[in-house]
Amino acid sequence: MTRFISVIGYPLKHSVSPDFQQAALDYYKLDIRYEAQEVKTSDLLSAIYRLRQPQNLGANITVPYKEETLHLIDEVDDFASMVGAVNTIVNRDGKLVGFNTDAYGFLRALRDDARFKPENKRVLVLGAGGAARAVCFALLQEGVGSLIIANRTMEKAISLASSLAEHAVNNKISTEIAAVPRQKSKLTEAIENCQLIVNCTSLGMKSSPHEEKSPLESNLITKGALVYDLVYNPIETPLLRIAREAGANTIGGLPMLVYQGAASFELWTDREAPLDIMLPAARQALIKIGG
Ligand code: ATR
């Protein structure tokens, strides 16, 4: 019987997950198809429900459903539950179990590709959605010195900062945590001496209404800082371009995308993810769609 794994999100036109996941499945000659399922909000419940059928091994969940999905499945692993967002579902005999592999992907790319050690560093995170939540909890667990969250909707930044602060107190983590509005004067203050700036907003994403936009102006970016953009299409986003021009170090979202996908692959198949197949397949797919 052919089995299926899907990526569920909306819109999904430019997803490269089907390309690099299928390449990994084919490498092991598995009779499994990885397919994109563009699902409207009104159809999310039935799409998740169908994952319980025996031919379905599970799914990746992407924008904008990572938070909502948490409430539609049967069991959530501890880390995903703490983050409040699920990006991977495994169908265990009709029971849907949710995981979050974004944090793992984010940290692996930070350490292995950008060669950045987060311990005791001062970090600014832009955004407060599902991706930002995974990134912030990952950074907190790595023991960053300060974590500042800036978001267009201030209440979401405050709510994320409160969850992080509660986790820090309960686990005796001494990270300083703050939420700031995205006004220039506040950002200028917050960004001072930051060694890492992470963009978790969708600004700069190709084919979005904000594809030309950077979440930060160039005069705010400090030379020598690391600017990490979770957006992977295009490979050089407007933020990464101005960061490079300002003398900052940069890393884009493609390695994180592949590492989070590799962790999901291992959950579905119990086999080691062939990264040397997945990374080039993702890069090629991105070139094909004009990234
Ligand atoms: P994801 O799962 O990728 O995090 P999300 O939960 O929809 O997706 O979060 C998107 C993030 O991008 C949010 O922080 C959002 O800000 P709001 O919380 O104010 O909505 C941010 N974002 C999206 N469009 C934006 C824009 N035009 N300007 C500034 N921030 C934007």
Residues whose N, C-alpha, C, O or C-beta is under 5 A from the ligand:
A	BS01	ATR	V63 P64 K66 G127 A128 G129 G130 A131 A132 N151 R152 T153 K156 C200 T201 S202 H210
